[in-house]
């Protein structure tokens, strides 16, 4: 399969693909996240078969950027987020968040980040406010300012103050995910790790969450790493996209450059679907078949 | 000082969270309280039916103090498992808090909850049997309860690493450990009637010494000074179990992060 990649660097060619307008040169910004040759392996199944979940991944994300990690299920997106969240240790390589090593300076890194995961993980019997107050206290926020801030963020996400006292289990999945986003923003992280934040949401909730991420990009100095398998979402929200496959970032660039690349080098229609299939060498159907066989193997 | 304040605030976050959970699950709390009272009465009525005041007191003390120690152990030992069930474990481990602050919060709430729960059961038993505690040395009972609490917090912390390391079986292991402690600690009988190997195990359970000491204090009016043979094992356990438990928890956390066991499974 031809990917158009430098086989050593595994990055998109730096030359401008046809059809992409020249961008004005700009000064490099502060590095928010720097990962170099990160590898993570797990041993799975009864035979403890080693599986490389992340394979020699290097990334540099600038402050204020929304970086998308686009990949199929099982490609390593969530593992990558967990490595940056200090929830997993690196087997090899290094990862720094605003200059702090995720392993050596774990506590400092934890102060700077927060995460939204695919499942809105809460104490479901507790109310949104009880959950948020608990989270705020863990991050050293005073209760009074936590309440004010929680009300403000949730109001922006369409959840009124009167709903803050009811158990979360009585809320829809979409509402719970909005509370999860509020929890992450409450602690004012300078790096927000969003792991498939819209997966499983109804179309309206999905659009609301996406609009909120856009607002964060436009009005806050937020750096966001967003994993998704929704190509339209990646294209809409992300400044740059890295496509991950089998634990490797197989290509990364702006959505426009990636699309232009498949058009110029492969003569394909410039869509993110074609970008994904070109650089992973798989169709979505292939992915489903592969997942199915993996599930069967696990069973 | 700032770090200490921050740790205490984090500990109080766990206390407040657990209080809110108790409030939200109030129906279950009432059900468990009724079950505890019924269980305590069922056991102690055996002593009452035999007309043996001494046996009645032995059973009452065994029931009451085991109930308290078991709550302390359960609340701390299962704290990781609860979070795994709720799906919040990763968020707690991602928060910028030191692990001892987290475990102190879990322990603090366990002690408060255990005290309230146990005092209620005690009040019912005292009213039901009109127990004669005129000879009791309450200072001894309180001293042994405090020492036993510290030891049980240490064992609870050590037990809580099991659900961290073993996603599915960890909670089962904690339950088995609690059952073994119940069996070998002489809760309803003297440990002297146990087979030799069980008596050997009973030496390592703080409950053995707590129950010995409390019984001697409340039934015979013994002072702490009279019971030094029960005091020093508890002191050693208190001094060893908590640091050992915290150290083991730290190791287990690193293992969980290396192997991906913090991820919610089931």
Interface residues (C-beta under 8 A of the other chain):
Chain A: X42 X43 X79 X82 X85 X86 X87 X88 X89 X107 X110 X111 X113 X114 X115 X117 X119 X121 X122 X123 X124 X125 X126 X130 X133 X134 X135 X137 X138 X139 X140 X167
Chain B: X6 X9 X10 X12 X13 X16 X17 X20 X21 X24 X25 X86 X87 X88 X90 X91 X92 X93 X94 X95 X96 X97 X98 X254 X257 X258 X259 X260 X262 X263 X264
